[in-house]
Amino acid sequence: MDSFGPGGFRVSGVWMPGSLLIVSDVASPWPVRSLSEATPDALYPVFAAGAREVEFLLLGTGAANALPPRELRQMLQKAGLGLEYMDTPGASRMYNVLTSEGRRLACGLIAI
């Protein structure tokens, strides 16, 4: 991830408007605009990758840190996937640190 700004993210030099989901180092548009929309269905690619590909989900919750929906937390736990969450600016920065350490993570970033 190169940078983030109002309404999107720059990944490998390409501006991607809107929210972003990164699974297996592949960034894709993510139709989630608020934390309440971060449902298990919205994170299907993370669950499909499974615990062999993903240790945990790093979730950027928007402009402020907030607790993700209970249903999502429970589904991640059942799937054996961890969850770390923080505001989107912090998660954007943390993603680069964690991937440089070789961590296997998925990242959902809600655009602000």
CORWO-V385769 format. One line per field, one symbol per residue. ss: DSSP state (H for helix, E for strand, L for the rest). phi: phi as a letter, one per 20 degrees, with the letter a starting at -180 (. if undefined). A space follows every 10 residues. Layout:
ss->???
phi->???
This chain:
ss->LLEEELLEEE ELLEEEELEE EEELLEEEEE LLLLHHHLLL LLLHHHHHHH HHHLLEEEEE LLLLLLLLLH HHHHHHHHLL LEEEEELHHH HHHHHHHHHH LLLLEEEEEL LL
phi->.eacbgnrbd clndfdfnfc cdclmdecgc fedbffeeeg ffdggffffm ffecfbdede eofcfbffgg gfgfffffem dfbccafggf ffffgfffff enfecdcdce fc
